[in-house]
């Protein structure tokens, strides 16, 4: 399932080209994301999501990037520990490294609950799970993972 979600995110991010802001939008399987809605896109993009996978995207001019988040509605919500990719660049969706993964690690070790929401950006960083924060797999929680930095 993670490979399918990752493929959907990479497919969307691969069609990127330079910028305009749209608020976070629901990603509807097999419906086009029109290039007119995001200047960064060179052409319309159509993404097929697996059954029960939800997605959201945002065209962010300030970062010259497209942000995307996906999750599975039947995803595990129990408490667990995962490694969340991190970096030192605040412009990426990845959190800043906090040392919990060990010296020099490019991941934070996080224990919490909630569904795994995968995030990615054309602006760099890594495709991977967002920190577990009790999120549900729904449109509102997905939109929160691809925020407009200028605010609502």
Helices and strands as residue ranges (DSSP letters): H 2-13, E 25-27, E 32-33, G 35-37, E 45-46, E 53-60, G 61-63, E 65-72, E 80-87, E 95-96, E 107-112, E 118-121, E 128-129, H 139-145
